[in-house]
Amino acid sequence: MINSAESSDVSRPTIEVEELIERCLGKIEFAQRVLSKLQTYFGDGLAELEEEIRAQNVEGAAKVAHRLKGAAANAAAPSLQTHASEIEKIARSGDLNNIDPHLTQLHQEWDRLNVEIENLDMETFVTCTE
């Protein structure tokens, strides 16, 4: 099994646009709002997660990672969901000593997602609904 902190998700899309639009019942504007909300919510949550990790609060880190995992799942962002899930598992194990590579990977995926969101255009959404 490949350690997710060592694997690269560069070839995997950060957002499954078709799935997101399906979840939004074909409403493109709603899908765009979901992504906008994700950017705000996940960004704030990531900062909160780092605070919990710095404080060595395993319970707090697990809760925040769980919320981030859910937000990523709702927005059809599977790689982000996977990395948040991995951090949640590590935090629930009670040992945050080896979490840094996973947090780095989550940050990299978060950065990639933000770039992808900025590069999405209306044509991408329309193509997915046809």
C-alpha positions as CSV (number, residue, x, y, z in Angstrom):
1,M,0.0,0.0,0.0
2,I,1.3,3.5,-0.9
3,N,1.4,6.0,1.9
4,S,-0.9,8.8,0.9
5,A,1.6,11.4,2.2
6,E,4.1,10.1,-0.3
7,S,1.8,9.6,-3.3
8,S,1.1,12.3,-5.8
9,D,-2.4,13.1,-6.8
10,V,-1.4,15.4,-9.7
11,S,-3.0,13.2,-12.3
12,R,-6.2,13.0,-10.4
13,P,-8.7,15.9,-10.8
14,T,-9.1,17.9,-7.6
15,I,-12.8,18.4,-8.3
16,E,-15.1,15.9,-10.0
17,V,-17.2,18.6,-11.8
18,E,-19.7,16.2,-13.2
19,E,-20.4,14.6,-9.8
20,L,-20.6,18.1,-8.2
21,I,-23.2,19.2,-10.7
22,E,-25.2,16.0,-10.3
23,R,-25.2,16.6,-6.5
24,C,-26.4,20.1,-7.2
25,L,-29.3,18.7,-9.3
26,G,-27.8,20.2,-12.5
27,K,-27.8,23.7,-11.1
28,I,-24.6,25.3,-12.3
29,E,-24.9,28.4,-10.1
30,F,-25.5,26.2,-7.1
31,A,-22.4,24.2,-7.9
32,Q,-20.3,27.4,-8.2
33,R,-21.6,28.6,-4.8
34,V,-20.7,25.2,-3.2
35,L,-17.1,25.7,-4.5
36,S,-17.0,29.3,-3.3
37,K,-18.2,28.2,0.2
38,L,-15.7,25.4,0.2
39,Q,-12.9,27.8,-0.4
40,T,-13.8,29.9,2.6
41,Y,-14.8,27.1,4.9
42,F,-11.8,24.8,4.1
43,G,-9.3,27.6,4.3
44,D,-10.6,28.6,7.8
45,G,-10.7,24.9,8.8
46,L,-7.2,24.3,7.7
47,A,-5.9,27.1,9.9
48,E,-7.9,25.7,12.8
49,L,-6.5,22.2,12.1
50,E,-3.0,23.6,12.2
51,E,-3.7,25.3,15.6
52,E,-5.0,22.0,17.0
53,I,-2.0,20.1,15.8
54,R,0.4,22.7,17.2
55,A,-1.4,22.4,20.6
56,Q,-1.1,18.6,20.3
57,N,-4.9,18.4,20.8
58,V,-5.6,15.0,19.1
59,E,-9.4,15.2,19.8
60,G,-9.6,18.7,18.3
61,A,-7.5,17.8,15.3
62,A,-9.6,14.7,14.6
63,K,-12.8,16.7,14.8
64,V,-11.6,19.5,12.5
65,A,-10.1,16.9,10.1
66,H,-13.5,15.1,10.1
67,R,-15.3,18.3,9.2
68,L,-12.8,19.1,6.4
69,K,-13.3,15.6,5.1
70,G,-17.1,16.1,5.0
71,A,-16.8,19.5,3.3
72,A,-14.5,18.0,0.6
73,A,-16.8,15.1,0.1
74,N,-19.8,17.4,-0.3
75,A,-17.9,19.4,-2.9
76,A,-16.8,16.3,-4.9
77,A,-13.2,16.9,-4.1
78,P,-11.9,13.3,-3.6
79,S,-8.2,13.9,-3.1
80,L,-8.8,16.6,-0.6
81,Q,-11.3,14.3,1.2
82,T,-8.7,11.4,1.2
83,H,-6.0,13.6,2.7
84,A,-8.3,15.0,5.4
85,S,-9.4,11.5,6.2
86,E,-5.8,10.3,6.6
87,I,-5.2,13.2,9.0
88,E,-8.4,12.3,10.9
89,K,-7.2,8.7,11.3
90,I,-3.8,9.7,12.5
91,A,-5.3,12.2,15.1
92,R,-7.7,9.5,16.3
93,S,-4.7,7.2,16.9
94,G,-3.6,9.7,19.5
95,D,-0.1,10.3,18.0
96,L,0.5,13.5,16.0
97,N,4.2,13.0,15.7
98,N,4.2,11.8,12.1
99,I,1.4,14.1,10.9
100,D,3.6,16.8,9.2
101,P,4.0,15.0,5.8
102,H,0.2,14.4,5.7
103,L,-0.5,18.1,6.5
104,T,1.9,19.1,3.8
105,Q,0.1,16.9,1.3
106,L,-3.2,18.3,2.4
107,H,-1.9,21.9,1.8
108,Q,-0.6,20.9,-1.6
109,E,-3.9,19.5,-2.6
110,W,-5.7,22.5,-1.2
111,D,-3.5,24.8,-3.3
112,R,-4.1,22.6,-6.4
113,L,-7.9,22.8,-5.8
114,N,-7.8,26.6,-5.5
115,V,-6.0,26.9,-8.8
116,E,-8.4,24.5,-10.4
117,I,-11.4,26.5,-9.1
118,E,-9.9,29.7,-10.4
119,N,-9.4,28.1,-13.8
120,L,-12.9,26.7,-14.1
121,D,-15.1,28.5,-16.5
122,M,-18.7,28.4,-17.4
123,E,-18.0,26.2,-20.4
124,T,-16.6,23.5,-18.2
125,F,-19.9,23.5,-16.2
126,V,-22.1,23.6,-19.3
127,T,-20.1,20.7,-21.0
128,C,-20.8,18.6,-17.9
129,T,-24.5,19.1,-18.1
130,E,-24.9,18.1,-21.7
